[in-house]
Amino acid sequence: MRVLDLAHQCEHLIALHHVSTAFVNSNLPNNSVCTEEVLPWVGGEDWEAWIDNLIKMEPQMLEKEEPIILKKFGFPNTYTLTKNLAE
């Protein structure tokens, strides 16, 4: 989100291109084929509201909810979940 904020401030920026590393789609079944297209976030279309809710959550509650959230969306850890959200 910070990179996008910076990009919006760049007066002569024509395009911003982000290339992800591995693990962004680790929630897909094994041996899945992931085509080169933007996939919707697994949590629905309102990903910004979902992130806002996480940011506002108390650390103790977030720690408690972490395994539930990971299981719900099929991610093995928070790294892969946040990479997916960043995409």
Order of alpha helices (4+ residues) and beta strands (2+ residues): alpha-alpha-alpha-alpha
